[in-house]
Amino acid sequence: MADNIKFIKGEGIRLYTPENEEYIDAVSGTFNLSLGYSHPELVDALKKQVEDLIHVSSSFTGELAQEVLDSILDEAPEHITDGWMRDIIGSTANEGAVKIANKFNGKSEVLSVSLSHHGQTLFTTNISGNAFRRKSFANTITTNNAVIPAPYCYRCPFSAKGPDCGYLCAEAIHDYAQYGSSGGVSCMIIEPILGNGGNIIPPDGYFKKVREICDELDISLIADEVQTGIGRTGHMFASEHYDIKPDIITLAKGLGGIGIPAAAILYKKEYAVLEKFEHSYTSGGNLLSLTASQKTMEVVSRPGFLENVQVSGKILGDFLYKLKENYPVIGDVRGIGYMWGLEIVDKDGAPDVDLANKIVDVALSDHKMILRGSRYGFGNVVKVRPALTATQDDIEEIYFRLNKIFSQL
């Protein structure tokens, strides 16, 4: 169905076909349109940059890159003071973060959690906690890594009940370091909210425990904020909201504002160890990415912008909880800000992947609304993540269409 639709124009959270049919995008592209379609300030800034100069070697963009980096660091957790802007996608930013950790501590093994998604390159596919992504390339690349259980309370892999569960999923870091590693665990990479894995939000206290264990074992902690960063949760950085205290933070997706590829790696001062030639790409830090990032940071950091996402995000959450009350196929609702997921279950409470995919398909074909499933259609969570510029009227329209979809199942 999606392959048969052609869009020629976008505005806010809406897309238009050549016949002027209007669709609502309830997931902001692939969660990368933090400011929606065709935000006028970004369009104007990019038009001017295109007219002036589209590309020049990164050897000559260092000053602008530092200005943009400084604007990001101004909003970052206080202990994060340095950064790197030679990437344009989250996959290579995460690779760069691992390189930095490895060079910093001289170790090489990487820890991640099940259901995690850290990229689509061979390396990041290998260290992600979703096996289906690498089945076709099992022998193409070998990494020193391990996947430990996710902090997925709704379907706890230990069948434990919080808050007195002892954070068994976090304690698994100890287990691997002692029994499974070669003694060289360099870093742990984790998303503050497991996005593609099903919008999984770790329980209170989880990140504190993870930080304690990483400190104890001398493991660098990387927060993959490719999806959660730049206001998605109603906070500029989810790392600060959840008090993760990471050593390194990666950003992409929403940093480009309206779909311009842009990425950054942020870190503590002592992690500034890379030489330029050790992690650099032809289009990394290009003028259009820097221009988009600079204007996006300007817009998102304005007084009241993130507060509005928090307030409207609560309204969105209330609507989704209302759906859960009315429709038993929704087993759980998880989210914050403009980052929500609906866990779809069968009559026995088991994951219903087919129904989740059907909801996404029906939304598009019958209700002209774009939703996304989890794990590239292999999961049972329907994601709702409008652009940060979505108004309360937009939120009500999304709820209205969702209600019609579930009422017809």
C-alpha positions, 0 to 999 in steps of 0.5 A: 500500500505505502509503495503506491502513495506519492507525496509531493508536499508536506507541512507540519504533520501533514503530507499531500498527494498530487491529488491533494489528499491529506495524510497525517504523519503520526510518527514524524517520518522515521522519528527524525522530523523534530520540527515537522515538514517544511518548517519555514525557518529551517527552509529559509535558512537552508535556501540561503545556504544552498544559494551561498555554498552547498559543499566545501571540504570539512577542513574549512567548516571547523569554525561553524561546526564548533559553533553548532557543537557549542549550541548543543553542548549548552543544552547538554548535561553539565558534565558533557563538555566536548563533542565531534561533528563528523557524522551525518547518521546515527549508525556511524555516530554510534560506531564513533562513540565505541571507537572513542570508548575503546581508545580511551580505556584500551579495551574492546568488548561492547555490551548492549541490551536485547531489543536494542537498535544502534544502527544499520551498518555491519558493526552497529547491526552486530552490537544491536540486540535484534538478531533478525537484522544480521541473520543474512550477514552472520559471518560478514563481521565479527565483534567482541560484544554481548547482549544482556536482558533488556529492562522490559518490565512488562515482559520481564525476562526474569518474571520478577516484579518491581520495585524490589526486583533487585534490577536483575537485568542490570546485574547481568552486566556483572554476570557477563563481565565475570563469566562471559568476557575476556576481561576487556569490556570497554563500554555499554551502549543503551538507549534511554528509551528502547525505541525500535525495540518497543518504546521500552522505558526502564524502571526508576533506579535502573540507570543509577544501578547501571552507572554504579556497575559501570563505574565499579567495572571501569566500563564507559557508558554510552547513551544512544540518544539518536531517537530520544535526543533534541526534545523528543521526550519533552526534555532536550536530552533524555539522559538528563531527565533520567539521570543516566550520567553517560560518558558519551551521548550520540545524536542524529535524527531530530537534530536535522529538524526537517529531515536533513541528515545530521549527527553528533557525538558528545562526551566528557572532556577526558574522552576527547581522544580521537584524531580527525583521521580516525573517524571522519566522513566526506559529508560529515559536518557538511554545510547543510547539516550544520545549518539545519542543526544550528537552526533546529537547536535555536528553535527547540531551545526557545523558552516554552518550546519543550514545556509545550511538548511536555504538556501536550505529551501528557495530553497525548498519553492521557488519550492513549491510556483512554484507548487502553481502557476501551480496547483490550488488545492494548496490553500496555501504554508506554511513553513520555513527551511525544514518544509513545508506544501501544503494546498489542496483545491477543486474548491471552496477553501474548504479543500479537505481531499480526494485529500490530501490523494490521493496525499500521496498515489499516491506519494508512489505507483507511484513515490516511494516517502514518503509524509505525510498528516496532522491530521493523514489523517483527514486533507487537508495538505500535508507535505514536510519535508526532513532530514536536511542533504538533499542536493540541488540535493535531493530538486530538485528530491523531486520537480521533483516528486511532479510536476509529481504527481500534473500534473497527478491529 
